Amino acid sequence: MARHQPTDKRLVWLLAVAALVSIVWLLFTLWLIAATLTPPDRATVWSLVGPSLLLVCATWGAGMGVIAWGLKRWFGHWVTPSVQLAEEAQVLLRTDVVRELRPKGNVETKELTKLFNQLVAQREELRHQMQDKVRAAARDIEQEKSRLAALMSELTQSVVVCNLDGRILLYNNRARMQFRALSQSPRLADGAELIGLGRTIYTVFDRKLVAHALESVQQRLQRGVAQPTAQFVTSTRAGQLLRVQMTPVRSVAEPDAAPALGAALEPAAAAAAADGPVTQAPPLQLAGFVLMLDNITREFEAEAQRERLVLGLTEGSRAALANMRAAIEMLDYPDLEPALRERFLAVVRDEVQALSERVQRSSSEAAEVFQSRWPLEDMLGTDLLSAAGRRIEETLGLALNQSEADPNLWLRIESFSILQALLFLSARLRDEFAIRHVSLRLRPSGQGADKAELDLIWSGATLSTETVMNWEIDPMRIGTEASALTVREVVDRHGGAFWLERDRASNQAWFRFLLPTATAQEQLDNATFVHHPSRPEYYDFDLFRVSPRSQALDEVPLADLSFTVFDTETTGLNPAEGDEIIQIGAVRVLNGKLLKQEVFDQLVDPKREIPPESIPIHGITPDMVQGQPGILEVLPALHAFAADTVLVAHNAAFDMRFLQLKEQKTGLVFEQPVLDTLLLSAVVHPGQDSHRLEAIAERFNVTVIGRHTALGDAMVTAEVFVRLLPLLAEKGIHTLGQARAAAQRTYFARIQY
């Protein structure tokens, strides 16, 4: 019945209008008749009609009933089916409901219903075909993305992909680790990196360098070069040298777009000179650029050392040779006095000695340079011992008693030659002294922080010094396998040492290799590759679209912004009275997604006592912050992490007050716009009793993990913020300015700290 309500109303209104018109017409007709009659005639007519008035009314009512029945039948046959068809068609057109409409009404309406059913069937068939194609395309795209992610994660070269604004839209784990090692304080915790999705590459590279390289690529494109590239070398804050190669990311170009390239070059250069964004390139020619990075610091230092070596041999020897030549010429005189002859001979002897020392020194330096060019690799010490133990057991049949290694020790070695040396020595022990059990040990050396001691240990037989020296210089042979190298050559090429030690008390002896360790930066890189997942959430191709940078930030849609959601743990609740930050945690939100891999998590030494009553709340004890960097060292890293983003926090006034009180000491001002999830919750749910973080998380079904840790609270706040965004859109709040204005109108915006 509800479906027929609009049609019934129309019919009732039509009948009411018809009845009113008929009554008015009847009364008007009677008035006209009465107006033409004299009073005696009126009395005569009334006397004749009065007794039949009831019959006249009944006849009129019956006529009206017949008219109503006729109108209803007409409506039911012509109007109602058309109206119902229109309503049901609207449901099918505007929703995902799929059903067949039942033909009814007149012939024309039934035919129209059949045609509409056919159109709906065709639409559904097309929709299914499109869905199948979309699913197939989505699978292909997802497969390509997975392949690209896998390829990027396995590359040993650092790769960063940017759009024309310089916004990072893809990078691999190698780039992440390289920038972290090059640009942050070594005291800061893991996670305080400068690059991330949506961040600008200009926090790492000078904008003018990138603009110049991009201009060079555009010029090569204009000349028709198939694979245009550009290179530049730059130094980092840590004094490292990077070689950067830029290649373009092309988009589909229209035929008449090429002439615009030349006109775009000058604006691009002008924008770079004014430190503006590099957005002037024709969007149909370039979508972005790829940067491939190599750390060439070692190559540069090695080349400089070789130049010094050559210069020392040439310039240093030239003067000695000149002195000896002059002395020898004087010695040719037959009547030279004995005293002068002895003096010139002394000059020759001294110069020859100095030249010999110089040659020896140059030879040693040349050997070091040669060893540095030998292909060494960074290897975790436990991996080396595991491989060596397995090879000794499988190849030689010896039993490995134990394997002891520092789990954090990294070596810089040529692993194959070291394994060959261990196998060779173990085989000689087995064959010549019947040793059946050996052990391996690896630990830092007491002879220097850049060395490690690798020991091959056995019990029982002792070796003479002569035997050890012979083994050291014999070509290595294991079974049928032979090598041209000797143990001494392997050790020399590593710049190490080799000797025999004994412990008479335990009746043990061991061969000791002194090997180089990886540098701190290399250990950081490789440790992260082993333990840190490299693929998840490192790419987001939606960032190719250029954000509206020409608009004021308040006019930018929330969906186009990058957000840094942060939280602090403090010694107390009164920043103005001396309470300090003891932990900062932050995470990034981009394109409505929480990037859980891009985090900032750092303990801070408050340089004051942590009240015992606050420790059960945040769980941070004095010994946990001892030795951690101070707030003046941490805030610059947080400032760089949050650059070019909008800050988000829960009860942000509290956290921002702690940051603002440090502005004068650090010289850093957090000028970014700030959004508060407490205020935004009050905007979308004004009737709720509580806007505490736990209460909001419960409403949104957000799992709370790590509550009252800075990073844990930042994660929960970010999850809440992501869920608030669509609710703000439903209320017509789409831009940053609208969100800030709505938040400022809430009661909670009046709270100050």
C-alpha positions in Angstrom: 0.0 0.0 0.0 2.8 2.4 0.7 3.9 2.2 -2.9 0.5 3.5 -4.1 0.3 6.4 -1.7 1.3 9.1 -4.2 -1.2 7.8 -6.8 -4.1 7.6 -4.2 -3.5 11.2 -3.1 -3.6 12.4 -6.7 -6.9 10.6 -7.2 -8.4 12.0 -4.0 -7.5 15.5 -5.0 -8.9 15.0 -8.4 -12.2 13.7 -7.0 -12.4 16.5 -4.5 -11.9 19.1 -7.2 -14.5 17.4 -9.4 -17.0 17.4 -6.6 -16.4 21.0 -5.7 -16.8 22.1 -9.4 -20.0 20.2 -9.8 -21.5 21.7 -6.6 -20.5 25.2 -7.6 -21.9 24.6 -11.1 -25.2 23.2 -9.7 -25.6 26.2 -7.3 -24.8 28.6 -10.0 -27.4 27.0 -12.3 -30.1 27.2 -9.6 -29.2 30.8 -8.9 -29.6 31.7 -12.6 -33.0 30.0 -12.7 -34.2 31.7 -9.5 -33.0 35.0 -10.8 -35.4 34.8 -13.9 -38.5 33.9 -11.9 -40.9 36.2 -10.0 -41.5 35.5 -6.3 -44.9 33.8 -7.0 -43.2 31.6 -9.7 -40.4 30.8 -7.2 -42.9 29.7 -4.6 -44.6 27.5 -7.2 -41.3 25.9 -8.4 -40.2 25.3 -4.8 -43.6 23.6 -4.0 -43.0 21.3 -7.0 -39.3 20.6 -6.4 -39.1 20.6 -2.6 -40.6 17.1 -2.0 -38.2 15.6 -4.6 -35.0 17.4 -3.3 -33.7 14.3 -1.6 -34.1 12.4 -4.8 -32.2 15.1 -6.7 -29.3 14.9 -4.2 -29.2 11.2 -4.3 -29.1 11.3 -8.1 -26.3 13.8 -8.0 -24.4 11.7 -5.5 -24.8 8.6 -7.6 -23.5 10.5 -10.6 -20.5 11.7 -8.6 -19.9 8.1 -7.6 -20.0 6.9 -11.2 -17.6 9.7 -12.1 -15.2 8.7 -9.2 -15.3 5.1 -10.2 -14.5 6.0 -13.8 -11.7 8.3 -12.8 -10.2 5.5 -10.5 -10.4 3.0 -13.3 -8.8 5.5 -15.6 -6.0 6.2 -13.1 -5.5 2.5 -12.4 -5.1 1.8 -16.1 -3.2 4.8 -17.4 -1.6 6.9 -14.6 -0.8 4.6 -11.6 1.3 2.0 -13.6 3.4 4.8 -15.2 4.0 6.4 -11.8 5.0 3.1 -10.2 7.2 2.2 -13.1 9.0 5.5 -12.7 9.6 4.9 -9.0 10.8 1.4 -9.4 13.0 2.4 -12.2 14.6 5.1 -10.0 15.4 2.4 -7.5 17.1 0.2 -10.1 19.0 3.2 -11.6 20.3 4.7 -8.3 21.0 1.6 -6.3 22.6 -1.8 -6.8 19.2 -3.6 -6.6 18.7 -6.0 -9.6 15.2 -7.4 -10.3 12.8 -7.7 -13.2 9.9 -5.2 -13.2 6.4 -6.7 -13.5 4.4 -5.5 -16.5 1.0 -3.9 -15.6 -1.4 -1.2 -16.8 -2.1 -0.4 -20.4 -0.4 -1.9 -23.4 1.9 1.0 -23.8 3.1 0.8 -20.2 3.6 -2.9 -20.4 5.7 -2.6 -23.5 7.7 0.2 -21.9 8.3 -2.1 -18.9 9.5 -4.9 -21.1 11.9 -2.5 -22.9 13.1 -1.2 -19.5 13.8 -4.8 -18.3 15.8 -5.4 -21.5 17.9 -2.3 -20.9 18.5 -3.3 -17.3 19.5 -6.8 -18.4 21.9 -5.3 -20.9 23.3 -2.9 -18.3 23.9 -5.8 -15.8 25.6 -7.8 -18.5 27.9 -4.9 -19.3 28.5 -4.3 -15.6 29.5 -7.9 -15.1 31.8 -7.7 -18.1 33.4 -4.5 -16.8 33.8 -5.9 -13.3 35.6 -9.0 -14.8 37.9 -6.7 -16.8 38.5 -4.5 -13.7 39.3 -7.5 -11.6 41.7 -8.8 -14.2 43.3 -5.4 -14.6 43.5 -5.1 -10.8 45.2 -8.4 -10.6 47.7 -7.5 -13.3 48.4 -4.1 -11.6 48.8 -5.8 -8.2 51.2 -8.3 -9.7 53.2 -5.6 -11.3 53.3 -3.6 -8.1 54.4 -6.8 -6.2 57.1 -7.4 -8.8 58.3 -3.8 -8.6 58.3 -3.9 -4.8 60.3 -7.2 -4.8 62.7 -5.8 -7.4 63.2 -2.5 -5.5 63.7 -4.3 -2.2 66.4 -6.5 -3.6 68.4 -3.7 -5.3 71.7 -2.9 -3.8 71.5 0.6 -5.2 69.5 3.3 -3.5 66.5 4.3 -5.6 64.0 7.2 -5.0 61.1 8.1 -7.3 59.5 11.6 -7.1 56.8 13.5 -8.8 57.5 16.9 -10.4 56.9 18.6 -7.0 59.8 16.6 -5.6 57.4 14.6 -3.5 58.6 11.1 -2.8 56.2 8.4 -4.1 58.5 5.4 -4.0 61.8 4.4 -2.4 63.5 1.1 -1.5 64.9 0.0 1.8 68.5 0.7 0.7 67.7 4.4 0.2 65.9 4.5 3.5 68.9 3.1 5.4 71.4 5.3 3.4 69.7 8.5 4.2 69.1 7.5 7.8 72.8 6.8 8.2 74.0 9.9 6.4 71.7 12.5 7.8 70.8 11.8 11.4 72.6 11.8 14.7 73.9 8.3 15.6 72.4 8.7 19.0 68.9 8.9 17.7 66.8 5.8 17.7 65.8 3.8 14.7 63.0 5.4 12.7 64.1 9.1 12.6 64.6 9.3 8.9 64.2 12.2 6.6 62.6 10.5 3.6 59.1 9.1 3.4 56.0 8.9 1.2 54.7 12.4 0.4 57.9 14.0 1.9 59.9 16.3 -0.3 63.3 15.2 -1.6 64.5 18.8 -1.0 65.1 18.0 2.7 68.0 15.9 1.5 69.2 17.6 -1.8 69.5 21.2 -2.8 66.5 22.3 -4.8 68.7 24.0 -7.4 70.8 20.9 -8.0 67.6 18.9 -8.8 66.2 21.7 -10.9 69.4 21.9 -13.0 69.4 18.1 -13.5 65.7 18.1 -14.5 66.4 21.0 -16.9 69.2 19.0 -18.5 66.9 16.0 -18.9 64.2 18.1 -20.5 66.7 19.6 -23.0 67.8 16.0 -24.0 64.2 15.1 -24.4 63.7 18.1 -26.6 66.6 17.0 -28.8 65.0 13.6 -29.2 67.4 11.5 -27.0 65.8 8.1 -26.3 67.1 7.6 -22.8 68.0 11.0 -21.3 69.8 11.0 -18.0 71.6 13.6 -15.9 74.2 13.2 -13.1 75.5 15.3 -10.3 77.6 14.8 -7.1 76.6 16.4 -3.8 77.7 16.2 -0.2 75.6 15.3 2.8 75.5 16.9 6.2 77.7 14.1 7.5 80.3 14.9 4.8 79.6 11.9 2.6 79.8 12.2 -1.2 76.8 10.9 -3.2 76.7 10.4 -7.0 73.1 10.9 -8.2 71.8 9.8 -11.5 68.4 11.2 -12.6 66.2 9.5 -15.2 62.7 10.8 -16.2 59.3 9.2 -15.6 57.4 9.9 -18.7 53.7 10.3 -19.2 51.6 10.1 -22.4 52.4 13.2 -24.5 50.1 14.9 -27.0 51.5 15.5 -30.5 51.6 19.3 -29.9 53.0 19.1 -26.4 56.7 18.9 -27.4 57.1 22.6 -28.5 56.1 23.6 -24.9 59.2 22.0 -23.5 61.5 24.9 -24.5 59.1 27.4 -23.0 59.0 25.4 -19.8 62.7 25.5 -19.2 63.1 29.1 -18.2 60.1 29.1 -15.8 61.6 25.9 -14.2 64.9 27.6 -13.7 63.3 30.7 -12.4 61.3 28.7 -9.9 64.4 26.9 -8.7 66.2 30.2 -8.3 63.3 31.5 -6.1 63.3 28.2 -4.2 59.9 27.4 -5.5 58.6 23.9 -6.5 59.8 22.5 -9.8 56.3 22.2 -11.3 56.7 24.1 -14.6 57.5 21.1 -16.8 54.7 20.1 -19.2 52.6 17.5 -17.3 52.0 15.5 -20.5 55.8 15.1 -21.0 57.1 14.2 -17.5 55.3 12.7 -14.6 58.3 12.7 -12.3 61.9 11.5 -12.0 63.9 8.7 -10.6 67.1 9.2 -8.5 69.7 6.4 -8.3 72.2 7.1 -5.5 75.8 5.8 -4.9 78.0 6.6 -2.0 81.3 7.4 -3.6 83.1 8.6 -0.4 85.4 5.5 -0.3 86.1 5.7 -4.0 87.0 9.4 -3.6 89.3 8.7 -0.6 91.0 5.8 -2.4 91.6 7.9 -5.5 93.0 10.7 -3.4 95.3 8.2 -1.6 96.5 6.8 -5.0 97.2 10.4 -6.1 99.2 11.1 -3.0 101.1 7.9 -3.5 102.1 8.8 -7.1 102.9 12.4 -6.1 105.1 11.1 -3.2 107.0 8.8 -5.5 107.6 11.4 -8.2 108.1 14.6 -6.3 109.8 13.1 -3.4 112.2 11.1 -5.5 113.1 13.9 -7.9 115.1 15.8 -5.3 116.9 12.7 -4.1 117.9 11.7 -7.6 119.2 15.2 -8.3 121.3 15.2 -5.1 122.8 11.8 -6.0 123.5 12.8 -9.6 125.4 15.9 -8.4 127.3 13.9 -5.8 128.3 11.2 -8.4 129.4 13.9 -10.9 131.7 15.4 -8.2 133.1 11.9 -7.4 134.3 11.6 -11.0 137.0 14.3 -10.4 140.3 12.3 -9.9 142.0 14.9 -7.8 139.0 15.2 -5.3 140.2 15.6 -1.7 139.5 12.5 0.4 137.4 14.5 2.9 135.1 15.8 0.1 135.0 12.4 -1.5 133.8 10.9 1.8 131.3 13.8 2.1 129.8 13.1 -1.3 129.7 9.4 -0.6 127.8 10.1 2.6 125.3 12.2 0.5 124.8 9.3 -1.9 124.4 6.8 1.0 121.8 9.1 2.8 119.8 9.7 -0.4 119.8 6.0 -1.3 118.6 5.2 2.2 115.9 7.8 2.1 114.9 6.7 -1.4 114.7 3.1 -0.2 112.6 4.0 2.8 110.3 6.1 0.5 109.9 3.2 -1.9 109.2 0.8 1.0 106.6 3.1 2.4 105.0 3.6 -1.0 105.0 -0.1 -1.5 103.1 -0.6 1.8 100.6 2.1 0.9 100.2 0.6 -2.5 99.5 -2.8 -0.9 96.9 -1.2 1.3 95.2 0.4 -1.7 95.3 -2.9 -3.6 93.7 -4.7 -0.6 91.0 -2.0 -0.4 90.2 -2.7 -4.0 90.0 -6.5 -3.5 86.2 -7.4 -3.6 85.3 -7.5 0.1 81.7 -7.9 1.3 79.9 -7.2 4.6 78.9 -10.4 6.4 77.3 -11.1 9.7 79.8 -13.0 11.9 77.3 -15.6 13.0 76.5 -16.3 9.3 80.2 -16.9 8.6 80.6 -19.3 11.6 77.4 -21.2 10.6 78.6 -21.6 7.0 82.1 -22.6 8.1 80.8 -25.2 10.7 78.5 -26.7 8.1 81.3 -27.0 5.5 83.8 -28.5 8.0 81.3 -31.2 9.1 80.1 -32.0 5.6 83.4 -31.8 3.7 85.9 -33.1 6.2 83.7 -35.2 8.5 84.9 -33.4 11.6 82.7 -32.8 14.6 82.0 -29.2 15.5 82.0 -29.0 19.3 80.7 -25.4 19.6 80.3 -22.1 17.7 80.7 -19.0 19.8 80.1 -15.6 18.2 79.1 -12.0 19.0 75.6 -11.7 17.4 76.1 -8.0 16.6 79.6 -8.4 15.0 79.9 -7.7 11.2 82.9 -8.5 9.2 84.2 -7.0 5.9 85.7 -10.0 4.2 85.9 -12.1 1.1 83.9 -15.0 2.6 84.9 -17.7 0.1 88.7 -17.3 0.7 88.2 -17.2 4.5 86.1 -20.4 4.4 88.8 -22.0 2.2 91.5 -21.1 4.7 89.5 -22.6 7.6 88.8 -25.8 5.7 92.5 -26.1 4.7 93.7 -25.7 8.2 91.1 -28.1 9.6 92.0 -30.7 6.9 95.7 -30.5 7.8 94.9 -30.9 11.5 92.8 -34.0 10.6 95.3 -35.6 8.3 98.5 -34.9 10.1 97.5 -34.9 13.8 94.3 -37.0 13.8 92.2 -34.1 15.2 88.5 -35.1 15.1 86.8 -32.2 16.9 87.2 -28.5 16.4 85.4 -25.3 17.6 85.0 -21.9 16.2 85.0 -18.6 18.1 84.5 -15.0 16.9 84.7 -11.9 19.1 85.9 -8.2 18.9 89.6 -7.8 19.1 91.4 -6.0 21.9 93.9 -4.6 19.3 91.4 -2.2 17.8 87.7 -1.4 17.4 88.0 -2.2 13.6 89.3 -5.7 14.1 87.8 -9.1 15.1 89.4 -12.3 16.2 88.3 -15.5 14.4 89.7 -18.7 16.2 89.8 -22.3 15.0 90.2 -24.3 18.2 91.2 -27.9 18.9 92.4 -30.0 21.9 95.4 -32.3 22.2 98.2 -32.0 19.6 100.5 -29.0 19.6 102.2 -27.6 16.5 105.7 -26.2 16.2 106.4 -22.8 14.8 108.0 -24.2 11.8 104.9 -26.3 11.0 102.6 -23.3 11.3 104.9 -21.3 9.0 104.9 -24.1 6.4 101.1 -24.4 6.5 100.8 -20.6 6.2 102.7 -20.5 2.9 101.6 -23.8 1.3 99.0 -23.5 -1.5 95.6 -24.4 0.0 94.4 -27.9 -1.0 91.2 -29.6 0.3 90.8 -33.1 -1.1 90.8 -32.8 -4.8 90.2 -29.0 -4.8 93.3 -26.8 -5.0 93.7 -23.0 -4.8 96.6 -20.9 -5.9 96.2 -18.8 -2.7 98.0 -19.4 0.5 96.7 -18.6 4.0 99.2 -15.8 4.3 98.0 -14.2 1.0 94.4 -14.4 2.2 95.3 -12.7 5.5 97.4 -10.1 3.8 94.7 -9.2 1.3 92.4 -8.6 4.3 95.0 -6.4 6.0 94.9 -8.8 8.9 97.2 -11.1 10.8 97.5 -14.9 11.6 99.2 -16.7 14.4 99.1 -19.8 16.7 98.2 -19.6 20.4 98.1 -22.2 23.2 96.5 -22.6 26.6 98.4 -25.3 28.5 95.9 -25.3 31.4 93.0 -26.4 29.2 95.2 -28.3 26.7 93.8 -26.3 23.9 95.4 -24.5 20.9 94.0 -22.3 18.2 94.7 -20.6 15.0 93.8 -16.9 15.3 92.8 -14.8 12.3 92.7 -11.0 12.8 90.1 -9.7 10.4 88.6 -6.3 9.6 85.1 -5.4 10.8 82.5 -3.4 8.9 82.2 0.3 9.6 79.4 1.6 11.8 77.4 2.7 8.8 77.8 -0.7 7.0 76.7 -2.5 10.1 73.6 -0.3 10.3 72.7 -0.9 6.7 73.1 -4.6 6.7 71.5 -5.3 10.1 68.5 -3.5 8.9 68.4 -5.5 5.7 68.3 -8.7 7.7 65.8 -7.8 10.3 63.6 -5.1 8.8 60.8 -5.9 6.3 61.5 -3.9 3.2 58.3 -4.1 1.0 55.1 -3.1 2.9 53.8 0.4 2.4 56.8 1.8 0.6 55.0 2.8 -2.5 51.9 4.8 -3.3 51.4 5.6 -7.0 48.5 8.0 -6.4 51.1 10.7 -5.5 51.9 11.2 -9.2 49.1 13.7 -9.3 50.4 17.2 -8.5 48.9 18.8 -5.4 47.3 22.3 -5.7 50.4 24.1 -4.3 49.2 27.4 -5.8 46.2 27.4 -3.3 46.4 28.6 0.2 46.9 25.7 2.6 43.5 26.2 4.2 41.9 25.7 0.9 43.6 22.3 0.3 41.4 19.3 0.7 42.2 17.1 3.6 42.6 14.1 1.2 45.5 15.9 -0.5 47.5 16.6 2.6 50.2 14.6 4.4 49.9 14.3 8.2 52.3 13.6 11.0 50.5 12.2 14.0 52.5 12.5 17.2 52.4 12.1 20.9 54.7 12.9 23.9 55.3 11.3 27.3 56.4 13.8 29.9 57.6 13.9 33.5 54.3 15.7 34.5 51.4 17.8 33.4 52.9 21.3 33.9 55.3 22.4 31.1 55.5 25.9 32.4 56.7 24.6 35.8 59.6 22.6 34.5 58.1 19.3 33.4 60.0 17.9 30.4 59.4 15.5 27.5 60.9 11.9 28.1 59.6 10.3 24.9 58.3 11.4 21.5 56.5 9.1 19.0 55.2 10.0 15.6 53.7 8.2 12.5 52.7 9.4 9.1 49.3 9.4 7.4 49.1 9.8 3.6 46.2 9.4 1.2 44.0 8.3 4.1 46.4 5.4 5.0 48.4 4.9 8.1 52.1 4.2 7.1 53.1 2.1 10.0 56.7 1.7 8.7 57.4 5.5 8.7 57.7 6.2 12.4 59.7 8.4 14.8 60.3 6.8 18.2 62.8 8.3 20.6 63.4 8.3 24.3 64.7 11.7 25.7 66.9 12.5 28.6 64.9 15.1 30.6 67.9 16.3 32.6 65.8 16.1 35.7 64.2 13.6 38.0 61.3 11.5 36.7 58.6 11.6 39.5 58.1 8.0 40.9 54.3 8.4 40.7 54.3 9.0 37.0 56.4 5.9 36.2 53.4 3.4 36.5 51.6 5.5 33.9 54.2 5.7 31.1 56.5 2.9 32.2 59.7 4.9 31.6 62.3 4.6 34.3 65.4 6.8 34.9 67.8 4.1 33.7 65.9 3.9 30.4 66.6 7.6 29.5 70.1 7.6 30.9 72.5 8.2 28.0 69.7 9.1 25.6 69.9 12.4 23.6 68.5 15.5 25.1 65.4 17.4 23.8 67.7 19.9 22.0 69.1 17.1 19.9 65.8 15.3 19.4 63.6 18.2 18.3 65.6 19.0 15.1 65.1 15.4 14.1 61.4 15.6 14.8 61.2 18.9 13.0 62.7 17.3 9.9 60.5 14.3 10.1 57.3 16.5 10.3 58.4 18.9 7.6 55.8 19.7 4.9 53.1 17.9 6.8 50.1 18.9 9.0 50.6 18.0 12.7 47.9 15.9 14.4 47.6 15.0 18.1 45.0 14.2 20.7 44.6 17.1 23.0 47.2 18.8 20.9 47.4 22.0 23.0 49.2 20.0 25.7 51.9 18.5 23.4 52.3 21.7 21.4 53.0 23.7 24.6 56.0 21.5 25.4 57.3 22.2 21.9 56.7 25.9 22.0 58.6 26.3 25.2 61.7 25.0 23.5 61.6 27.4 20.5 63.9 29.9 21.9 66.6 27.4 22.8 66.4 25.3 19.6 65.6 28.1 17.2 63.0 25.7 15.6 59.4 26.7 15.3 56.7 24.2 14.4 54.7 26.4 12.1 52.7 23.7 10.5 48.9 23.7 11.0 47.7 21.5 13.8 44.6 19.3 14.0 43.3 17.9 17.3 41.4 14.6 17.2 39.8 15.6 20.5 38.2 18.6 18.9 37.4 16.8 15.7 35.6 14.1 17.7 33.5 16.8 19.3 32.7 18.1 15.8 31.4 14.8 14.4 29.9 13.4 17.7 28.8 16.5 19.7 26.3 14.4 21.8 28.9 12.0 23.3 29.8 12.2 26.9 33.5 11.5 26.6 36.1 12.4 24.0 39.0 10.7 25.7 41.3 8.7 23.3 40.2 5.4 24.8 36.5 6.3 24.4 36.9 7.4 20.8 38.9 4.3 20.0 36.1 2.2 21.4 33.5 3.9 19.3 35.6 3.3 16.2 36.5 -0.3 17.2 40.2 0.6 17.2 42.4 -1.8 19.1 44.5 0.0 21.7 48.1 -1.4 21.9 50.9 0.2 23.7 48.7 2.8 25.5 50.7 5.5 27.4 53.8 5.0 25.2 54.4 7.8 22.8 54.5 5.7 19.7 51.6 3.5 20.9 49.4 6.6 21.5 50.4 8.1 18.2 49.4 4.9 16.4 46.0 4.9 18.1 45.5 8.6 17.4 46.3 8.0 13.7 43.8 5.1 13.5 41.2 7.4 15.0 42.1 10.3 12.7 41.8 8.1 9.6 38.3 7.1 10.7 37.3 10.7 11.4 38.1 11.9 7.9 35.0 10.4 6.1 32.7 11.6 8.9 34.0 15.1 8.5 33.3 14.9 4.8 29.7 13.8 5.5 29.3 17.0 7.5 30.6 19.1 4.6 34.1 19.6 6.1 36.5 18.9 3.2 39.4 21.3 3.5 42.0 22.0 6.2 40.5 25.4 6.8 37.0 24.1 7.3 38.3 21.4 9.7 40.2 24.0 11.8 37.3 26.4 11.9 34.9 23.7 13.0 37.3 22.5 15.7 37.8 26.1 17.0 34.0 26.4 17.5 33.9 23.5 20.0 34.0 24.0 23.8 37.2 22.0 24.2 39.2 24.5 22.0 39.1 26.9 25.0 41.5 24.8 27.1 44.9 26.3 27.4 48.2 25.0 28.8 
